Amino acid sequence: MRYDSLADFLAEGKAALAKGPVALIFVEDLVEADSTIRHHLALGFVEIVLFAPPELALPPDLTAAVHRVQYALQHPHALETAVNAVIDAAPGIWLYYCYNAEYLFYPFCETRSIAEVLTFHTEERRDAVLTYVIDLYASDLTAYPDAVCVDEAYLDKSGYYALARPDEIGHPKERQLDFFGGLRWRFEEHIAKPKRKIDRIALFRGKTGLRLGPEHTFNDEEYNTYSCPWHHNITAAICSFRTAKALKTNAGSMFEISNFRWHNSVPFQWRSQQLLDLGLMEPGQWF
């Protein structure tokens, strides 16, 4: 199905939000939109809602597999506006959001569907999953000047860290941390300070009054925690070319960077076990 606007989708496409989990994919440019859709279809999302510009062309099989909403991401807070509108339309439904050239991985995703992991997470009385955005980048920026190559993708195997997240009066929030690392850390001089964090609450169950803010956190503080009080929970990773793309297409940084690889770069294997071994996500009590 195709919709001319977000308003049209919310009025006419409610069947797409009747049962979760639902993936919301936001297309900023035309890079790797196809592979992003196919990756999330393979994970078992019940529906995929694609927010995309009109110039994006999709093959027939993907056109039939998604609910396509014409939507521009250039205006401020465009992503939060759309996600919050879907939350209002789908209370109680598990939702996920990402951009094009981003790929969700969770523990054992090669053999377990997204519905299975969220069923387990729900049984643990959790309504949100902390995800880490792990930067991917092409091995050769001369061959791939936009820094995107799924066949020769690299990531940082180390260099990740967390800091306490302060509340309004400077005290650390309970079970909340700000996470850093990857290209946003190594090239932080080109990244605005509010954009340097790599944590995102990208998997969550909607409810009345829930609101996503510009820092990828919610107005319900429990949604922003990395685990429940009594034990660790599942975390996931979004492997993303988005930062690499931005650094190589923005005028302020594109000529300053000739190579993203360093001594801690390793080829990305496109397997959840690699991310588990590197400590970039964890299974919690789910084995």
C-alpha positions as CSV (number, residue, x, y, z in Angstrom):
1,M,0.0,0.0,0.0
2,R,1.1,3.5,-0.7
3,Y,0.1,6.7,1.2
4,D,0.6,10.3,0.2
5,S,1.3,11.5,3.7
6,L,1.6,10.5,7.4
7,A,-2.0,11.7,7.9
8,D,-3.3,9.5,5.1
9,F,-1.5,6.5,6.6
10,L,-2.9,7.0,10.0
11,A,-6.4,7.4,8.6
12,E,-6.3,4.6,6.1
13,G,-3.6,2.2,7.1
14,K,-4.6,1.2,10.6
15,A,-4.6,-2.4,9.7
16,A,-0.8,-2.2,9.4
17,L,-0.6,-1.4,13.1
18,A,-3.1,-4.0,14.4
19,K,-0.4,-6.5,15.3
20,G,3.3,-6.2,16.1
21,P,6.1,-6.1,15.9
22,V,6.1,-3.3,13.4
23,A,9.2,-1.9,11.9
24,L,9.3,1.8,10.9
25,I,12.1,2.5,8.4
26,F,13.0,6.1,7.6
27,V,14.7,6.7,4.3
28,E,17.0,9.8,4.5
29,D,18.7,9.1,1.1
30,L,18.6,6.4,-1.5
31,V,21.5,4.3,-0.1
32,E,20.9,0.7,0.7
33,A,17.1,1.1,1.2
34,D,16.5,-2.3,-0.5
35,S,18.9,-4.2,1.8
36,T,17.6,-2.5,4.9
37,I,14.0,-3.6,4.1
38,R,15.1,-7.2,3.2
39,H,17.1,-7.5,6.4
40,H,14.2,-6.6,8.6
41,L,11.7,-8.7,6.6
42,A,14.0,-11.7,7.3
43,L,13.9,-11.0,11.0
44,G,10.1,-11.6,11.0
45,F,8.6,-8.2,11.5
46,V,4.8,-8.5,10.9
47,E,4.6,-5.2,9.0
48,I,7.1,-2.7,7.7
49,V,6.1,0.9,7.3
50,L,8.6,2.8,5.0
51,F,8.8,6.5,5.3
52,A,10.4,7.6,2.0
53,P,10.8,10.3,-0.5
54,P,9.0,9.9,-3.9
55,E,12.2,9.4,-5.8
56,L,13.0,6.1,-4.1
57,A,12.4,3.2,-6.5
58,L,11.8,-0.2,-5.1
59,P,11.6,-3.6,-6.9
60,P,8.1,-5.1,-7.2
61,D,8.6,-7.7,-4.4
62,L,9.5,-5.0,-1.9
63,T,6.8,-2.6,-3.1
64,A,4.3,-5.3,-2.3
65,A,5.9,-6.1,1.1
66,V,5.8,-2.6,2.7
67,H,3.4,0.1,3.6
68,R,5.0,3.1,1.9
69,V,4.4,6.6,3.3
70,Q,5.6,9.6,1.4
71,Y,7.5,11.6,4.0
72,A,10.3,14.1,4.1
73,L,12.9,13.9,6.9
74,Q,14.4,17.3,6.3
75,H,12.2,19.3,8.7
76,P,13.2,19.4,12.4
77,H,12.0,16.6,14.6
78,A,10.6,14.7,11.6
79,L,11.4,11.3,13.0
80,E,10.0,11.9,16.4
81,T,6.9,13.4,14.9
82,A,6.2,10.3,12.9
83,V,7.1,7.8,15.6
84,N,5.0,9.6,18.2
85,A,2.0,9.7,15.8
86,V,2.3,5.9,15.3
87,I,2.6,5.4,19.1
88,D,-0.7,7.2,19.5
89,A,-2.3,5.0,16.8
90,A,-0.9,1.7,18.1
91,P,-1.0,1.5,21.9
92,G,0.2,-1.8,23.2
93,I,2.0,-2.7,19.9
94,W,5.8,-3.4,19.8
95,L,7.5,-1.0,17.5
96,Y,11.0,-0.5,16.1
97,Y,12.5,2.3,14.2
98,C,15.7,2.8,12.1
99,Y,17.0,4.7,9.1
100,N,18.1,3.2,5.8
101,A,21.5,1.5,5.8
102,E,20.9,0.4,9.4
103,Y,20.5,-3.3,10.3
104,L,19.1,-4.7,13.6
105,F,20.9,-7.6,15.3
106,Y,19.8,-9.2,18.5
107,P,21.1,-12.3,20.3
108,F,20.6,-15.5,18.1
109,C,18.7,-13.5,15.4
110,E,19.8,-16.1,12.8
111,T,17.5,-18.7,14.4
112,R,15.1,-16.7,16.5
113,S,12.5,-14.3,15.2
114,I,11.9,-10.8,16.5
115,A,8.6,-11.9,17.8
116,E,10.3,-14.6,19.9
117,V,12.7,-12.2,21.5
118,L,10.0,-9.7,22.3
119,T,7.7,-12.4,23.8
120,F,10.5,-13.3,26.1
121,H,11.3,-9.7,26.9
122,T,7.6,-9.1,27.7
123,E,7.6,-12.0,30.0
124,E,10.4,-10.3,31.9
125,R,8.1,-7.3,32.4
126,R,10.1,-5.1,30.1
127,D,8.5,-2.7,27.6
128,A,11.7,-1.5,25.9
129,V,15.0,-2.9,24.6
130,L,18.2,-0.8,24.7
131,T,20.0,-0.9,21.4
132,Y,23.5,0.3,20.6
133,V,24.2,1.9,17.3
134,I,27.4,0.3,16.0
135,D,29.1,2.2,13.2
136,L,29.9,0.4,10.0
137,Y,32.2,1.8,7.3
138,A,33.6,0.7,4.0
139,S,37.2,-0.6,4.0
140,D,38.3,1.6,1.1
141,L,36.9,5.1,0.9
142,T,38.5,5.6,-2.5
143,A,36.5,2.8,-4.0
144,Y,33.4,3.7,-1.9
145,P,33.4,7.5,-1.4
146,D,30.1,7.4,0.5
147,A,31.7,5.0,3.0
148,V,29.0,2.3,2.3
149,C,29.8,-1.2,1.2
150,V,27.9,-4.1,2.7
151,D,30.3,-6.7,1.3
152,E,33.4,-5.0,2.8
153,A,32.1,-3.5,6.0
154,Y,34.2,-2.9,9.0
155,L,33.5,-1.9,12.6
156,D,35.4,-1.0,15.7
157,K,36.1,-3.9,18.0
158,S,36.9,-1.7,21.0
159,G,36.8,1.9,22.2
160,Y,33.3,1.9,23.6
161,Y,32.5,3.3,27.1
162,A,29.6,4.5,29.2
163,L,29.1,7.5,31.5
164,A,26.5,8.1,34.2
165,R,23.4,9.9,32.9
166,P,22.7,12.8,35.2
167,D,19.2,14.0,36.2
168,E,18.1,17.6,36.5
169,I,20.2,18.3,39.6
170,G,23.3,16.2,38.5
171,H,22.6,13.0,40.3
172,P,23.1,9.7,38.3
173,K,19.8,8.3,37.0
174,E,19.0,4.7,38.2
175,R,20.0,2.1,35.6
176,Q,20.6,4.6,32.9
177,L,23.9,5.3,31.1
178,D,25.1,7.4,28.2
179,F,27.1,5.2,25.8
180,F,29.8,6.3,23.4
181,G,32.2,4.9,20.9
182,G,32.8,4.2,17.2
183,L,33.1,6.9,14.6
184,R,31.2,9.4,16.8
185,W,34.0,9.1,19.4
186,R,37.0,8.9,17.1
187,F,35.9,11.8,15.0
188,E,34.0,13.7,17.7
189,E,35.3,17.1,16.5
190,H,33.0,16.7,13.5
191,I,30.0,15.6,15.6
192,A,27.8,18.0,17.5
193,K,27.9,17.1,21.2
194,P,24.2,16.1,21.5
195,K,24.7,13.6,18.6
196,R,27.7,11.7,20.0
197,K,25.8,9.1,22.0
198,I,25.3,5.7,20.5
199,D,22.4,4.4,22.6
200,R,18.9,4.3,21.2
201,I,15.7,2.9,22.6
202,A,14.7,1.6,19.2
203,L,12.5,-1.4,20.2
204,F,9.6,-0.6,22.5
205,R,6.0,-1.2,23.2
206,G,3.7,1.8,22.6
207,K,1.3,3.1,25.2
208,T,-0.9,6.1,25.7
209,G,1.1,9.2,26.4
210,L,4.5,7.8,25.5
211,R,6.7,10.3,23.7
212,L,10.0,9.8,21.9
213,G,12.4,12.8,22.3
214,P,15.2,14.1,20.1
215,E,17.9,12.1,22.0
216,H,16.2,8.8,21.3
217,T,14.9,8.5,24.8
218,F,11.3,8.5,26.2
219,N,9.3,10.5,28.7
220,D,8.8,7.3,30.7
221,E,12.2,6.9,32.5
222,E,11.8,3.1,32.9
223,Y,11.9,2.8,29.1
224,N,15.3,4.4,29.1
225,T,16.9,1.8,31.5
226,Y,19.3,-0.8,30.3
227,S,17.9,-3.5,32.6
228,C,15.4,-4.3,35.3
229,P,16.4,-3.9,39.0
230,W,16.9,-7.7,39.6
231,H,19.0,-8.9,36.6
232,H,20.4,-8.0,33.2
233,N,18.1,-8.0,30.2
234,I,18.5,-8.5,26.5
235,T,20.2,-5.7,24.6
236,A,20.5,-5.4,20.8
237,A,22.6,-3.6,18.2
238,I,21.8,-1.6,15.2
239,C,24.7,-1.8,12.8
240,S,24.7,1.4,10.9
241,F,26.5,3.1,8.0
242,R,24.7,6.4,8.9
243,T,27.5,8.2,10.7
244,A,30.1,7.1,8.1
245,K,27.9,8.4,5.3
246,A,27.4,11.7,7.1
247,L,31.1,12.2,7.8
248,K,31.9,11.6,4.1
249,T,29.2,13.7,2.6
250,N,29.2,16.7,4.9
251,A,31.4,19.5,3.6
252,G,33.0,20.2,7.0
253,S,34.4,16.7,7.3
254,M,34.5,14.9,3.9
255,F,38.0,16.2,3.0
256,E,39.4,15.7,6.5
257,I,38.9,12.0,6.5
258,S,40.8,9.7,4.1
259,N,40.2,6.4,5.9
260,F,38.0,5.1,8.8
261,R,40.1,2.0,9.5
262,W,42.5,1.9,12.4
263,H,44.2,-0.7,14.5
264,N,41.0,-1.7,16.2
265,S,39.0,-2.2,13.0
266,V,37.7,-5.7,12.1
267,P,35.6,-7.0,9.2
268,F,32.0,-7.2,10.1
269,Q,30.8,-10.8,9.8
270,W,27.0,-10.0,9.7
271,R,26.5,-12.4,12.6
272,S,25.0,-11.8,16.0
273,Q,27.7,-14.0,17.6
274,Q,30.4,-11.5,16.6
275,L,28.6,-8.7,18.4
276,L,28.0,-10.9,21.4
277,D,31.7,-11.8,21.5
278,L,32.7,-8.2,21.3
279,G,30.3,-7.3,24.1
280,L,28.2,-5.0,21.9
281,M,25.0,-6.7,23.0
282,E,24.0,-9.3,25.5
283,P,21.4,-12.1,25.9
284,G,20.5,-11.4,29.5
285,Q,18.7,-14.5,30.8
286,W,17.8,-15.7,27.2
287,F,19.8,-18.6,25.9
